[in-house]
């Protein structure tokens, strides 16, 4: 029997199963069964099993925040400023401070089979950032370099943060790490 379920509850059930049994051994059918829903219901909420862990709710907000930065600023400054502005929004701050966020990043870091999905998610965010920069006058090469540098740095910071035994707040780790990139932009 299929029961109504919200996305967050389904997400939490999947995370619990991934932590308990390992990402690679848990199937979508097992997640759906544990949640008391059909596989089709799972796919109404998530496009794939990988998306439970790598789907980035921040992509549109980051691109909009980059576009809102002064066009006269160096592209790298715009991306860092926009990235940090997007992450300071209340919804993003709640997500970043949730235990589920750290669980997701730890699972991603510990699961080699997710590297392709992480790359695809990062590539989508980079594309959105590039488009925001180019639409306001940055060259394609500048936009590509700034978006790639920030996404690469953010990924490295997040994976390192997840491995720390007693991590700092993730927003502080991201802010410190990303701002260190700006020495070359000034």
OpenMM code with the backbone's topology and positions (N, CA, C; nanometers):
from openmm import Vec3, app, unit

residues = "UNK UNK UNK UNK UNK UNK UNK UNK UNK UNK UNK UNK UNK UNK UNK UNK UNK UNK UNK UNK UNK UNK UNK UNK UNK UNK UNK UNK UNK UNK UNK UNK UNK UNK UNK UNK UNK UNK UNK UNK UNK UNK UNK UNK UNK UNK UNK UNK UNK UNK UNK UNK UNK UNK UNK UNK UNK UNK UNK UNK UNK UNK UNK UNK UNK UNK UNK UNK UNK UNK UNK UNK UNK UNK UNK UNK UNK UNK UNK UNK UNK UNK UNK UNK UNK UNK UNK UNK UNK UNK UNK UNK UNK UNK UNK UNK UNK UNK UNK UNK UNK UNK UNK UNK UNK UNK UNK UNK UNK UNK UNK UNK UNK UNK UNK UNK UNK UNK UNK UNK UNK UNK UNK UNK UNK UNK UNK UNK UNK UNK UNK UNK UNK UNK UNK UNK UNK UNK UNK UNK UNK UNK UNK UNK UNK UNK UNK UNK UNK UNK UNK UNK UNK UNK UNK UNK UNK UNK UNK UNK UNK UNK UNK UNK UNK UNK UNK UNK UNK UNK UNK UNK UNK UNK UNK UNK UNK UNK UNK UNK UNK UNK UNK UNK UNK UNK".split()
positions = [
    Vec3(0.0839, -0.1185, 0.0000),
    Vec3(0.0000, 0.0000, 0.0000),
    Vec3(0.0882, 0.1245, 0.0000),
    Vec3(0.0557, 0.2208, -0.0854),
    Vec3(0.1304, 0.3447, -0.0948),
    Vec3(0.0670, 0.4482, -0.0024),
    Vec3(0.1526, 0.5168, 0.0739),
    Vec3(0.1039, 0.6195, 0.1652),
    Vec3(0.1627, 0.7532, 0.1248),
    Vec3(0.0930, 0.8643, 0.1548),
    Vec3(0.1493, 0.9953, 0.1234),
    Vec3(0.2807, 1.0166, 0.1994),
    Vec3(0.3753, 1.0796, 0.1333),
    Vec3(0.5047, 1.1054, 0.1957),
    Vec3(0.5581, 1.2372, 0.1419),
    Vec3(0.6262, 1.3105, 0.2260),
    Vec3(0.6866, 1.4327, 0.1751),
    Vec3(0.8326, 1.4064, 0.1393),
    Vec3(0.8878, 1.4940, 0.0618),
    Vec3(1.0236, 1.4794, 0.0100),
    Vec3(1.1255, 1.4681, 0.1225),
    Vec3(1.1124, 1.5494, 0.2261),
    Vec3(1.2101, 1.5492, 0.3352),
    Vec3(1.2114, 1.4144, 0.4067),
    Vec3(1.0942, 1.3590, 0.4325),
    Vec3(1.0887, 1.2296, 0.5011),
    Vec3(1.1508, 1.1201, 0.4151),
    Vec3(1.1217, 1.1202, 0.2865),
    Vec3(1.1795, 1.0230, 0.1954),
    Vec3(1.3318, 1.0389, 0.1900),
    Vec3(1.3774, 1.1614, 0.1878),
    Vec3(1.5207, 1.1921, 0.1901),
    Vec3(1.5853, 1.1368, 0.3168),
    Vec3(1.5228, 1.1604, 0.4307),
    Vec3(1.5770, 1.1135, 0.5588),
    Vec3(1.5821, 0.9604, 0.5664),
    Vec3(1.4812, 0.8950, 0.5135),
    Vec3(1.4805, 0.7485, 0.5119),
    Vec3(1.5941, 0.6968, 0.4240),
    Vec3(1.6112, 0.7568, 0.3084),
    Vec3(1.7211, 0.7153, 0.2193),
    Vec3(1.8560, 0.7371, 0.2877),
    Vec3(1.8764, 0.8524, 0.3513),
    Vec3(2.0025, 0.8778, 0.4221),
    Vec3(2.0284, 0.7733, 0.5299),
    Vec3(1.9236, 0.7406, 0.6053),
    Vec3(1.9397, 0.6404, 0.7113),
    Vec3(1.9833, 0.5069, 0.6533),
    Vec3(1.9200, 0.4658, 0.5456),
    Vec3(1.9565, 0.3387, 0.4823),
    Vec3(2.0983, 0.3435, 0.4248),
    Vec3(2.1350, 0.4547, 0.3618),
    Vec3(2.2703, 0.4679, 0.3067),
    Vec3(2.3749, 0.4588, 0.4174),
    Vec3(2.3491, 0.5266, 0.5289),
    Vec3(2.4444, 0.5220, 0.6423),
    Vec3(2.4551, 0.3807, 0.6997),
    Vec3(2.3399, 0.3166, 0.7121),
    Vec3(2.3362, 0.1854, 0.7761),
    Vec3(2.3949, 0.0740, 0.6885),
    Vec3(2.3640, 0.0764, 0.5581),
    Vec3(2.4021, -0.0355, 0.4711),
    Vec3(2.5027, 0.0004, 0.3626),
    Vec3(2.5295, 0.1299, 0.3458),
    Vec3(2.6186, 0.1743, 0.2386),
    Vec3(2.5391, 0.2144, 0.1164),
    Vec3(2.5790, 0.3219, 0.0555),
    Vec3(2.5071, 0.3750, -0.0599),
    Vec3(2.4925, 0.2710, -0.1713),
    Vec3(2.6018, 0.2059, -0.2065),
    Vec3(2.6008, 0.1152, -0.3215),
    Vec3(2.5130, -0.0074, -0.3026),
    Vec3(2.4861, -0.0458, -0.1802),
    Vec3(2.4071, -0.1674, -0.1572),
    Vec3(2.2571, -0.1412, -0.1433),
    Vec3(2.2185, -0.0153, -0.1295),
    Vec3(2.0768, 0.0183, -0.1117),
    Vec3(2.0156, 0.0518, -0.2473),
    Vec3(1.9029, -0.0101, -0.2766),
    Vec3(1.8340, 0.0163, -0.4037),
    Vec3(1.7183, 0.1148, -0.3819),
    Vec3(1.6726, 0.1701, -0.4917),
    Vec3(1.5541, 0.2565, -0.4858),
    Vec3(1.4348, 0.1768, -0.4332),
    Vec3(1.4234, 0.0520, -0.4730),
    Vec3(1.3128, -0.0325, -0.4245),
    Vec3(1.3177, -0.0464, -0.2727),
    Vec3(1.4374, -0.0619, -0.2162),
    Vec3(1.4501, -0.0730, -0.0704),
    Vec3(1.4119, 0.0586, -0.0013),
    Vec3(1.4511, 0.1696, -0.0600),
    Vec3(1.4142, 0.2999, -0.0023),
    Vec3(1.2626, 0.3145, -0.0045),
    Vec3(1.2030, 0.2865, -0.1192),
    Vec3(1.0574, 0.2987, -0.1320),
    Vec3(0.9859, 0.2069, -0.0334),
    Vec3(1.0339, 0.0837, -0.0216),
    Vec3(0.9715, -0.0109, 0.0713),
    Vec3(0.9810, 0.0386, 0.2156),
    Vec3(1.0981, 0.0883, 0.2558),
    Vec3(1.1158, 0.1387, 0.3927),
    Vec3(1.0259, 0.2589, 0.4197),
    Vec3(0.9986, 0.3365, 0.3151),
    Vec3(0.9125, 0.4541, 0.3300),
    Vec3(0.7645, 0.4204, 0.3148),
    Vec3(0.7359, 0.2989, 0.2705),
    Vec3(0.5963, 0.2595, 0.2507),
    Vec3(0.5339, 0.3224, 0.1281),
    Vec3(0.6180, 0.3457, 0.0233),
    Vec3(0.5689, 0.4059, -0.1003),
    Vec3(0.6157, 0.3219, -0.2189),
    Vec3(0.5674, 0.3556, -0.3355),
    Vec3(0.6091, 0.2858, -0.4570),
    Vec3(0.7379, 0.3475, -0.5113),
    Vec3(0.8033, 0.2742, -0.5990),
    Vec3(0.9219, 0.3293, -0.6677),
    Vec3(0.8831, 0.4547, -0.7462),
    Vec3(0.7650, 0.4527, -0.8051),
    Vec3(0.7196, 0.5681, -0.8825),
    Vec3(0.7105, 0.6918, -0.7930),
    Vec3(0.6646, 0.6731, -0.6701),
    Vec3(0.6580, 0.7863, -0.5771),
    Vec3(0.7979, 0.8380, -0.5468),
    Vec3(0.8935, 0.7476, -0.5284),
    Vec3(1.0323, 0.7909, -0.5080),
    Vec3(1.0753, 0.8799, -0.6239),
    Vec3(1.0487, 0.8357, -0.7472),
    Vec3(1.0931, 0.9104, -0.8649),
    Vec3(1.0132, 1.0382, -0.8887),
    Vec3(0.9006, 1.0534, -0.8245),
    Vec3(0.8310, 1.1828, -0.8287),
    Vec3(0.9060, 1.2864, -0.7468),
    Vec3(0.9761, 1.2410, -0.6442),
    Vec3(1.0507, 1.3312, -0.5558),
    Vec3(1.1971, 1.3478, -0.5964),
    Vec3(1.2572, 1.2432, -0.6514),
    Vec3(1.3991, 1.2451, -0.6861),
    Vec3(1.4170, 1.1864, -0.8258),
    Vec3(1.5009, 1.2488, -0.9046),
    Vec3(1.5213, 1.2010, -1.0418),
    Vec3(1.6022, 1.0722, -1.0468),
    Vec3(1.6791, 1.0440, -0.9416),
    Vec3(1.7622, 0.9236, -0.9366),
    Vec3(1.8028, 0.8983, -0.7921),
    Vec3(1.8598, 0.7824, -0.7675),
    Vec3(1.9116, 0.7533, -0.6328),
    Vec3(2.0225, 0.8529, -0.5979),
    Vec3(2.1092, 0.8836, -0.6942),
    Vec3(2.2195, 0.9768, -0.6711),
    Vec3(2.1700, 1.1150, -0.6295),
    Vec3(2.0577, 1.1560, -0.6860),
    Vec3(2.0089, 1.2918, -0.6589),
    Vec3(1.9716, 1.3128, -0.5125),
    Vec3(1.9443, 1.2057, -0.4389),
    Vec3(1.9180, 1.2190, -0.2951),
    Vec3(2.0382, 1.2845, -0.2275),
    Vec3(2.1585, 1.2524, -0.2765),
    Vec3(2.2800, 1.3025, -0.2132),
    Vec3(2.3424, 1.4213, -0.2847),
    Vec3(2.3346, 1.4284, -0.4157),
    Vec3(2.4106, 1.5314, -0.4868),
    Vec3(2.3269, 1.6440, -0.5439),
    Vec3(2.1962, 1.6311, -0.5429),
    Vec3(2.1111, 1.7382, -0.5944),
    Vec3(2.1381, 1.8652, -0.5150),
    Vec3(2.1587, 1.9741, -0.5851),
    Vec3(2.1971, 2.0981, -0.5185),
    Vec3(2.0838, 2.1992, -0.5220),
    Vec3(2.0249, 2.2226, -0.4074),
    Vec3(1.9155, 2.3187, -0.3980),
    Vec3(1.9634, 2.4620, -0.4152),
    Vec3(2.0945, 2.4836, -0.4110),
    Vec3(2.1489, 2.6188, -0.4134),
    Vec3(2.1771, 2.6714, -0.5538),
    Vec3(2.1752, 2.5872, -0.6573),
    Vec3(2.2133, 2.6298, -0.7922),
    Vec3(2.1441, 2.7576, -0.8387),
    Vec3(2.0107, 2.7613, -0.8407),
    Vec3(1.9457, 2.8837, -0.8913),
    Vec3(1.9790, 3.0059, -0.8052),
    Vec3(1.9856, 2.9871, -0.6748),
    Vec3(2.0149, 3.0988, -0.5849),
    Vec3(2.1566, 3.1510, -0.6070),
    Vec3(2.2514, 3.0619, -0.6306),
    Vec3(2.3894, 3.1035, -0.6542),
    Vec3(2.3979, 3.1844, -0.7829),
    Vec3(2.3384, 3.1349, -0.8901),
    Vec3(2.3431, 3.2068, -1.0178),
    Vec3(2.2790, 3.3455, -1.0060),
    Vec3(2.1652, 3.3532, -0.9386),
    Vec3(2.1007, 3.4839, -0.9198),
    Vec3(2.1860, 3.5775, -0.8360),
    Vec3(2.2485, 3.5242, -0.7316),
    Vec3(2.3331, 3.6072, -0.6451),
    Vec3(2.4592, 3.6531, -0.7179),
    Vec3(2.5145, 3.5698, -0.8046),
    Vec3(2.6299, 3.6117, -0.8856),
    Vec3(2.5867, 3.7229, -0.9806),
    Vec3(2.4729, 3.7059, -1.0455),
    Vec3(2.4230, 3.8082, -1.1377),
    Vec3(2.3968, 3.9402, -1.0669),
    Vec3(2.3632, 3.9355, -0.9382),
    Vec3(2.3330, 4.0572, -0.8620),
    Vec3(2.4587, 4.1318, -0.8164),
    Vec3(2.5743, 4.0689, -0.8282),
    Vec3(2.6990, 4.1353, -0.7882),
    Vec3(2.7312, 4.2455, -0.8891),
    Vec3(2.8033, 4.3497, -0.8467),
    Vec3(2.8359, 4.4595, -0.9395),
    Vec3(2.9121, 4.4080, -1.0627),
    Vec3(2.8631, 4.4425, -1.1808),
    Vec3(2.9256, 4.3976, -1.3054),
    Vec3(3.0676, 4.4513, -1.3197),
    Vec3(3.0986, 4.5584, -1.2490),
    Vec3(3.2325, 4.6164, -1.2577),
    Vec3(3.3356, 4.5370, -1.1774),
    Vec3(3.2913, 4.4497, -1.0910),
    Vec3(3.3833, 4.3701, -1.0089),
    Vec3(3.4477, 4.2609, -1.0942),
    Vec3(3.5640, 4.2158, -1.0520),
    Vec3(3.6339, 4.1051, -1.1181),
    Vec3(3.5430, 3.9815, -1.1129),
    Vec3(3.5384, 3.9023, -1.2194),
    Vec3(3.4504, 3.7846, -1.2195),
    Vec3(3.4700, 3.6925, -1.0990),
    Vec3(3.5936, 3.6724, -1.0555),
    Vec3(3.6164, 3.5859, -0.9405),
    Vec3(3.5542, 3.6460, -0.8139),
    Vec3(3.5659, 3.7770, -0.7977),
    Vec3(3.5029, 3.8434, -0.6829),
    Vec3(3.3513, 3.8303, -0.6894),
    Vec3(3.2970, 3.8409, -0.8094),
    Vec3(3.1525, 3.8282, -0.8256),
    Vec3(3.1049, 3.6882, -0.7883),
    Vec3(3.1797, 3.5870, -0.8305),
    Vec3(3.1371, 3.4495, -0.8013),
    Vec3(3.1495, 3.4202, -0.6524),
    Vec3(3.2612, 3.4589, -0.5919),
    Vec3(3.2773, 3.4359, -0.4480),
    Vec3(3.1692, 3.5121, -0.3716),
    Vec3(3.1501, 3.6384, -0.4039),
    Vec3(3.0486, 3.7186, -0.3355),
    Vec3(2.9087, 3.6630, -0.3529),
    Vec3(2.8765, 3.6223, -0.4742),
    Vec3(2.7442, 3.5658, -0.5003),
    Vec3(2.7237, 3.4324, -0.4315),
    Vec3(2.8260, 3.3490, -0.4362),
    Vec3(2.8188, 3.2175, -0.3714),
    Vec3(2.7915, 3.2351, -0.2227),
    Vec3(2.8684, 3.3211, -0.1583),
    Vec3(2.8521, 3.3410, -0.0139),
    Vec3(2.7199, 3.4093, 0.0196),
    Vec3(2.6756, 3.5010, -0.0658),
    Vec3(2.5453, 3.5656, -0.0427),
    Vec3(2.4322, 3.4626, -0.0505),
    Vec3(2.4396, 3.3735, -0.1488),
    Vec3(2.3354, 3.2714, -0.1632),
    Vec3(2.3323, 3.1787, -0.0426),
    Vec3(2.4494, 3.1437, 0.0091),
    Vec3(2.4545, 3.0521, 0.1225),
    Vec3(2.4139, 3.1168, 0.2541),
    Vec3(2.4080, 3.2491, 0.2564),
    Vec3(2.3669, 3.3165, 0.3799),
    Vec3(2.2151, 3.3390, 0.3860),
    Vec3(2.1447, 3.3061, 0.2787),
    Vec3(1.9986, 3.3180, 0.2798),
    Vec3(1.9413, 3.2229, 0.3857),
    Vec3(1.8301, 3.2591, 0.4505),
    Vec3(1.7762, 3.1770, 0.5601),
    Vec3(1.7545, 3.0301, 0.5256),
    Vec3(1.6966, 3.0009, 0.4095),
    Vec3(1.6722, 2.8613, 0.3727),
    Vec3(1.8044, 2.7856, 0.3567),
    Vec3(1.9012, 2.8493, 0.2939),
    Vec3(2.0324, 2.7859, 0.2758),
    Vec3(2.1022, 2.7682, 0.4103),
    Vec3(2.0944, 2.8683, 0.4957),
    Vec3(2.1583, 2.8588, 0.6276),
    Vec3(2.0990, 2.7430, 0.7085),
    Vec3(1.9668, 2.7249, 0.7002),
    Vec3(1.9027, 2.6115, 0.7689),
    Vec3(1.9541, 2.4787, 0.7147),
    Vec3(1.9610, 2.4688, 0.5831),
    Vec3(2.0071, 2.3437, 0.5212),
    Vec3(2.1522, 2.3154, 0.5599),
    Vec3(2.2377, 2.4163, 0.5529),
    Vec3(2.3798, 2.3972, 0.5841),
    Vec3(2.4028, 2.3574, 0.7295),
    Vec3(2.3159, 2.4014, 0.8185),
    Vec3(2.3350, 2.3698, 0.9600),
    Vec3(2.2639, 2.2409, 1.0021),
    Vec3(2.1963, 2.1761, 0.9085),
    Vec3(2.1236, 2.0531, 0.9432),
    Vec3(2.2194, 1.9339, 0.9499),
    Vec3(2.1903, 1.8390, 1.0394),
    Vec3(2.2727, 1.7175, 1.0440),
    Vec3(2.2656, 1.6384, 0.9130),
    Vec3(2.1541, 1.6481, 0.8430),
    Vec3(2.1399, 1.5756, 0.7169),
    Vec3(2.2389, 1.6269, 0.6128),
    Vec3(2.2706, 1.7562, 0.6164),
    Vec3(2.3654, 1.8104, 0.5193),
    Vec3(2.5025, 1.7459, 0.5380),
    Vec3(2.5494, 1.7407, 0.6611),
    Vec3(2.6796, 1.6786, 0.6860),
    Vec3(2.6763, 1.5303, 0.6494),
    Vec3(2.5672, 1.4621, 0.6835),
    Vec3(2.5538, 1.3209, 0.6469),
    Vec3(2.5666, 1.3036, 0.4950),
    Vec3(2.4989, 1.3890, 0.4201),
    Vec3(2.5048, 1.3811, 0.2738),
    Vec3(2.6480, 1.3973, 0.2245),
    Vec3(2.7172, 1.4991, 0.2742),
    Vec3(2.8531, 1.5257, 0.2269),
    Vec3(2.9468, 1.4125, 0.2685),
    Vec3(2.9300, 1.3600, 0.3882),
    Vec3(3.0134, 1.2471, 0.4319),
    Vec3(2.9892, 1.1244, 0.3440),
    Vec3(2.8648, 1.0968, 0.3118),
    Vec3(2.8350, 0.9825, 0.2255),
    Vec3(2.8940, 1.0015, 0.0863),
    Vec3(2.8832, 1.1212, 0.0331),
    Vec3(2.9406, 1.1501, -0.0984),
    Vec3(3.0919, 1.1305, -0.0948),
    Vec3(3.1561, 1.1831, 0.0087),
    Vec3(3.3017, 1.1730, 0.0205),
    Vec3(3.3473, 1.0282, 0.0321),
    Vec3(3.2661, 0.9447, 0.0930),
    Vec3(3.3043, 0.8053, 0.1181),
    Vec3(3.2608, 0.7090, 0.0073),
    Vec3(3.1971, 0.7600, -0.0979),
    Vec3(3.1393, 0.6721, -0.1996),
    Vec3(3.1965, 0.7034, -0.3376),
    Vec3(3.2997, 0.6318, -0.3780),
    Vec3(3.3615, 0.6580, -0.5085),
    Vec3(3.2636, 0.6510, -0.6265),
    Vec3(3.1617, 0.5669, -0.6176),
    Vec3(3.0677, 0.5538, -0.7289),
    Vec3(2.9844, 0.6801, -0.7518),
    Vec3(2.9888, 0.7753, -0.6585),
    Vec3(2.9131, 0.8998, -0.6743),
    Vec3(2.9934, 1.0109, -0.7411),
    Vec3(3.1197, 0.9861, -0.7712),
    Vec3(3.2040, 1.0932, -0.8282),
    Vec3(3.1463, 1.1515, -0.9562),
    Vec3(3.0939, 1.0669, -1.0431),
    Vec3(3.0340, 1.1160, -1.1672),
    Vec3(2.9131, 1.2039, -1.1416),
    Vec3(2.8304, 1.1651, -1.0464),
    Vec3(2.7121, 1.2449, -1.0131),
    Vec3(2.7518, 1.3780, -0.9509),
    Vec3(2.8577, 1.3766, -0.8695),
    Vec3(2.9078, 1.5018, -0.8109),
    Vec3(2.9586, 1.5923, -0.9215),
    Vec3(3.0348, 1.5349, -1.0152),
    Vec3(3.0870, 1.6138, -1.1257),
    Vec3(2.9729, 1.6749, -1.2062),
    Vec3(2.8708, 1.5976, -1.2370),
    Vec3(2.7580, 1.6479, -1.3159),
    Vec3(2.6851, 1.7596, -1.2426),
    Vec3(2.6663, 1.7446, -1.1119),
    Vec3(2.6001, 1.8485, -1.0335),
    Vec3(2.6838, 1.9762, -1.0323),
    Vec3(2.8141, 1.9609, -1.0129),
    Vec3(2.9031, 2.0778, -1.0136),
    Vec3(2.9052, 2.1449, -1.1506),
    Vec3(2.9047, 2.0640, -1.2556),
    Vec3(2.9057, 2.1189, -1.3907),
    Vec3(2.7804, 2.2020, -1.4174),
    Vec3(2.6671, 2.1575, -1.3676),
    Vec3(2.5424, 2.2327, -1.3853),
    Vec3(2.5505, 2.3667, -1.3119),
    Vec3(2.6064, 2.3658, -1.1921),
    Vec3(2.6210, 2.4907, -1.1168),
    Vec3(2.7197, 2.5831, -1.1875),
    Vec3(2.8321, 2.5284, -1.2339),
    Vec3(2.9295, 2.6088, -1.3086),
    Vec3(2.8654, 2.6741, -1.4304),
    Vec3(2.7853, 2.5987, -1.5032),
    Vec3(2.7190, 2.6519, -1.6220),
    Vec3(2.6277, 2.7690, -1.5858),
    Vec3(2.5513, 2.7548, -1.4803),
    Vec3(2.4619, 2.8628, -1.4376),
    Vec3(2.5421, 2.9867, -1.3974),
    Vec3(2.6534, 2.9671, -1.3298),
    Vec3(2.7390, 3.0802, -1.2901),
    Vec3(2.7997, 3.1459, -1.4141),
    Vec3(2.8504, 3.0641, -1.5072),
    Vec3(2.9097, 3.1187, -1.6310),
    Vec3(2.8083, 3.2042, -1.7057),
    Vec3(2.6881, 3.1529, -1.7181),
    Vec3(2.5839, 3.2280, -1.7893),
    Vec3(2.5552, 3.3610, -1.7208),
    Vec3(2.5515, 3.3614, -1.5876),
    Vec3(2.5267, 3.4858, -1.5139),
    Vec3(2.6396, 3.5864, -1.5384),
    Vec3(2.7620, 3.5398, -1.5427),
    Vec3(2.8759, 3.6290, -1.5654),
    Vec3(2.8796, 3.6818, -1.7088),
    Vec3(2.8631, 3.5935, -1.8050),
    Vec3(2.8704, 3.6332, -1.9456),
    Vec3(2.7565, 3.7294, -1.9807),
    Vec3(2.6391, 3.7060, -1.9236),
    Vec3(2.5251, 3.7930, -1.9550),
    Vec3(2.5458, 3.9360, -1.9058),
    Vec3(2.6418, 3.9551, -1.8153),
    Vec3(2.6676, 4.0913, -1.7666),
    Vec3(2.8051, 4.1422, -1.8105),
    Vec3(2.8608, 4.0811, -1.9139),
    Vec3(2.9790, 4.1388, -1.9755),
    Vec3(3.1118, 4.0687, -1.9559),
    Vec3(3.1199, 3.9667, -1.8734),
    Vec3(3.2467, 3.8952, -1.8565),
    Vec3(3.2733, 3.8125, -1.9826),
    Vec3(3.3984, 3.7946, -2.0157),
    Vec3(3.4311, 3.7100, -2.1305),
    Vec3(3.4034, 3.5637, -2.0938),
    Vec3(3.3863, 3.4811, -2.1957),
    Vec3(3.3601, 3.3391, -2.1721),
    Vec3(3.4758, 3.2755, -2.0957),
    Vec3(3.5996, 3.3126, -2.1295),
    Vec3(3.7155, 3.2557, -2.0608),
    Vec3(3.7213, 3.2988, -1.9146),
    Vec3(3.6955, 3.4261, -1.8876),
    Vec3(3.6937, 3.4738, -1.7487),
    Vec3(3.5845, 3.4028, -1.6698),
    Vec3(3.4680, 3.3908, -1.7302),
    Vec3(3.3542, 3.3260, -1.6632),
    Vec3(3.3851, 3.1795, -1.6341),
    Vec3(3.4436, 3.1110, -1.7322),
    Vec3(3.4779, 2.9697, -1.7151),
    Vec3(3.5792, 2.9523, -1.6020),
    Vec3(3.6821, 3.0370, -1.6002),
    Vec3(3.7864, 3.0259, -1.4978),
    Vec3(3.7308, 3.0570, -1.3590),
    Vec3(3.6525, 3.1630, -1.3473),
    Vec3(3.5992, 3.2017, -1.2158),
    Vec3(3.5024, 3.0966, -1.1629),
    Vec3(3.4121, 3.0499, -1.2485),
    Vec3(3.3143, 2.9485, -1.2054),
    Vec3(3.3847, 2.8184, -1.1684),
    Vec3(3.4797, 2.7772, -1.2495),
    Vec3(3.5519, 2.6530, -1.2225),
    Vec3(3.6348, 2.6607, -1.0958),
    Vec3(3.7012, 2.7740, -1.0760),
    Vec3(3.7842, 2.7902, -0.9559),
    Vec3(3.6986, 2.7834, -0.8297),
    Vec3(3.5882, 2.8534, -0.8301),
    Vec3(3.5039, 2.8565, -0.7103),
    Vec3(3.4363, 2.7218, -0.6869),
    Vec3(3.3866, 2.6577, -0.7911),
    Vec3(3.3219, 2.5274, -0.7715),
    Vec3(3.4235, 2.4222, -0.7282),
    Vec3(3.5430, 2.4253, -0.7852),
    Vec3(3.6472, 2.3312, -0.7434),
    Vec3(3.6860, 2.3526, -0.5984),
    Vec3(3.7037, 2.4797, -0.5615),
    Vec3(3.7400, 2.5115, -0.4230),
    Vec3(3.6270, 2.4730, -0.3274),
    Vec3(3.5045, 2.5045, -0.3636),
    Vec3(3.3909, 2.4720, -0.2757),
    Vec3(3.3787, 2.3209, -0.2553),
    Vec3(3.3978, 2.2445, -0.3605),
    Vec3(3.3910, 2.0984, -0.3488),
    Vec3(3.5008, 2.0472, -0.2568),
    Vec3(3.6235, 2.0962, -0.2762),
    Vec3(3.7351, 2.0529, -0.1910),
    Vec3(3.7112, 2.0918, -0.0454),
    Vec3(3.6594, 2.2108, -0.0229),
    Vec3(3.6316, 2.2570, 0.1134),
    Vec3(3.5252, 2.1689, 0.1786),
    Vec3(3.4176, 2.1414, 0.1057),
    Vec3(3.3093, 2.0594, 0.1614),
    Vec3(3.3558, 1.9179, 0.1939),
    Vec3(3.4315, 1.8573, 0.1044),
    Vec3(3.4782, 1.7210, 0.1298),
    Vec3(3.5764, 1.7175, 0.2468),
    Vec3(3.6626, 1.8174, 0.2573),
    Vec3(3.7536, 1.8260, 0.3711),
    Vec3(3.6784, 1.8499, 0.5013),
    Vec3(3.5799, 1.9370, 0.4964),
    Vec3(3.4980, 1.9681, 0.6140),
    Vec3(3.4281, 1.8426, 0.6656),
    Vec3(3.3725, 1.7632, 0.5738),
    Vec3(3.2995, 1.6424, 0.6138),
    Vec3(3.3902, 1.5402, 0.6807),
    Vec3(3.5193, 1.5443, 0.6506),
    Vec3(3.6138, 1.4474, 0.7070),
    Vec3(3.6677, 1.4896, 0.8435),
    Vec3(3.6449, 1.6146, 0.8825),
    Vec3(3.6954, 1.6613, 1.0117),
    Vec3(3.6188, 1.5954, 1.1259),
    Vec3(3.6905, 1.5512, 1.2309),
    Vec3(3.6213, 1.4873, 1.3436),
    Vec3(3.5292, 1.5848, 1.4176),
    Vec3(3.5702, 1.7078, 1.4316),
    Vec3(3.4863, 1.8103, 1.4947),
    Vec3(3.4887, 1.9335, 1.4051),
    Vec3(3.4054, 1.9313, 1.3016),
    Vec3(3.4137, 2.0372, 1.2012),
    Vec3(3.3625, 2.1718, 1.2503),
    Vec3(3.4175, 2.2764, 1.1898),
    Vec3(3.3650, 2.4110, 1.2115),
    Vec3(3.2294, 2.4182, 1.1409),
    Vec3(3.1633, 2.5296, 1.1543),
    Vec3(3.0386, 2.5471, 1.0810),
    Vec3(3.0727, 2.5538, 0.9326),
    Vec3(2.9992, 2.4852, 0.8504),
    Vec3(3.0316, 2.4745, 0.7086),
    Vec3(3.0322, 2.6103, 0.6388),
    Vec3(2.9428, 2.6998, 0.6765),
    Vec3(2.9415, 2.8318, 0.6134),
    Vec3(3.0705, 2.9070, 0.6435),
    Vec3(3.1216, 2.8910, 0.7649),
    Vec3(3.2488, 2.9562, 0.7996),
    Vec3(3.3638, 2.8942, 0.7196),
    Vec3(3.3634, 2.7624, 0.7062),
    Vec3(3.4677, 2.6947, 0.6286),
    Vec3(3.4637, 2.7407, 0.4830),
    Vec3(3.3450, 2.7476, 0.4249),
    Vec3(3.3322, 2.7932, 0.2860),
    Vec3(3.3736, 2.9387, 0.2706),
    Vec3(3.3282, 3.0229, 0.3617),
    Vec3(3.3628, 3.1655, 0.3517),
    Vec3(3.5139, 3.1860, 0.3586),
    Vec3(3.5787, 3.1244, 0.4562),
    Vec3(3.7232, 3.1398, 0.4697),
    Vec3(3.7984, 3.0869, 0.3497),
    Vec3(3.7601, 2.9694, 0.3038),
    Vec3(3.8290, 2.9090, 0.1902),
    Vec3(3.8071, 2.9848, 0.0608),
    Vec3(3.6831, 3.0223, 0.0338),
    Vec3(3.6545, 3.0924, -0.0914),
    Vec3(3.7138, 3.2327, -0.0923),
    Vec3(3.7105, 3.3003, 0.0205),
    Vec3(3.7704, 3.4344, 0.0251),
    Vec3(3.9202, 3.4302, 0.0039),
    Vec3(3.9833, 3.3167, 0.0362),
    Vec3(4.1280, 3.3056, 0.0130),
    Vec3(4.1611, 3.3053, -0.1354),
    Vec3(4.0645, 3.2746, -0.2209),
    Vec3(4.0866, 3.2791, -0.3649),
    Vec3(4.1023, 3.4225, -0.4166),
    Vec3(4.0520, 3.5182, -0.3423),
    Vec3(4.0463, 3.6543, -0.3937),
    Vec3(4.1789, 3.7284, -0.3966),
    Vec3(4.2817, 3.6745, -0.3363),
    Vec3(4.4133, 3.7395, -0.3432),
    Vec3(4.4555, 3.7601, -0.4876),
    Vec3(4.4183, 3.6683, -0.5764),
    Vec3(4.4573, 3.6797, -0.7174),
    Vec3(4.3667, 3.7716, -0.7963),
    Vec3(4.2521, 3.8091, -0.7421),
    Vec3(4.1579, 3.8934, -0.8153),
    Vec3(4.1777, 4.0407, -0.7879),
    Vec3(4.2602, 4.0711, -0.6936),
    Vec3(4.2763, 4.2122, -0.6549),
    Vec3(4.4024, 4.2716, -0.7066),
] * unit.nanometer
topology = app.Topology()
chain = topology.addChain("A")
for resn in residues:
    res = topology.addResidue(resn, chain)
    for name in ("N", "CA", "C"):
        topology.addAtom(name, app.Element.getBySymbol(name[0]), res)
